[in-house]
Amino acid sequence: MADEADRAQELQEQALEIALGQQKSKPKMNATGRCLWCSEPTGSEGLFCDSDCRDDYEKSKKFRGIR
């Protein structure tokens, strides 16, 4: 017979599976040489020109409810 700890572990495992499934389905962002927030040049590897733009982009996504 399952006790509370067993049920809690099952719920945790289900939540982890759901989170991993959502993570796999997220589209990947590709570096374009321009900042995704302000369009300044970033070089070939960067998505953002600096940490401020990255942070503003993340805040904007949270505000709009995008993961």
C-alpha positions as CSV (number, residue, x, y, z in Angstrom):
1,M,0.0,0.0,0.0
2,A,1.4,3.4,-1.0
3,D,2.0,6.0,1.7
4,E,2.2,9.7,1.3
5,A,5.9,9.6,0.5
6,D,5.3,7.2,-2.4
7,R,2.5,9.4,-3.8
8,A,4.7,12.5,-3.5
9,Q,7.5,10.8,-5.3
10,E,5.1,9.7,-8.1
11,L,3.9,13.3,-8.5
12,Q,7.4,14.6,-8.6
13,E,8.4,12.1,-11.3
14,Q,5.3,13.1,-13.3
15,A,6.1,16.8,-13.0
16,L,9.7,16.2,-14.1
17,E,8.6,14.2,-17.1
18,I,6.2,17.0,-18.1
19,A,8.9,19.6,-17.7
20,L,11.4,17.6,-19.7
21,G,8.9,17.1,-22.5
22,Q,8.2,20.9,-22.6
23,Q,11.9,21.6,-22.7
24,K,12.4,19.3,-25.7
25,S,9.6,21.0,-27.6
26,K,11.0,24.5,-27.3
27,P,12.4,26.0,-30.5
28,K,16.1,26.8,-30.4
29,M,17.2,30.4,-31.1
30,N,19.9,30.8,-33.7
31,A,22.6,33.4,-33.5
32,T,22.2,35.8,-36.4
33,G,25.0,38.2,-35.7
34,R,22.5,40.7,-34.3
35,C,21.1,41.2,-30.8
36,L,17.7,39.6,-30.4
37,W,16.6,42.6,-28.3
38,C,18.1,45.7,-29.8
39,S,19.6,44.5,-33.2
40,E,23.1,45.7,-32.4
41,P,25.9,43.5,-33.8
42,T,26.9,40.6,-31.5
43,G,29.4,38.6,-33.5
44,S,28.8,35.1,-34.8
45,E,28.1,33.3,-31.5
46,G,26.1,35.7,-29.4
47,L,22.3,36.1,-29.2
48,F,22.5,39.3,-27.3
49,C,25.0,42.2,-27.3
50,D,25.2,42.4,-23.5
51,S,23.7,41.0,-20.3
52,D,21.3,44.0,-20.1
53,C,19.6,43.1,-23.4
54,R,19.5,39.4,-22.4
55,D,17.9,40.3,-19.1
56,D,15.4,42.7,-20.7
57,Y,14.5,40.0,-23.3
58,E,13.9,37.4,-20.5
59,K,11.8,39.9,-18.5
60,S,9.7,40.6,-21.5
61,K,9.1,36.9,-22.1
62,K,8.0,36.4,-18.5
63,F,5.7,39.5,-18.7
64,R,4.1,38.1,-21.9
65,G,3.8,34.6,-20.4
66,I,6.2,33.0,-22.9
67,R,8.6,30.3,-21.7
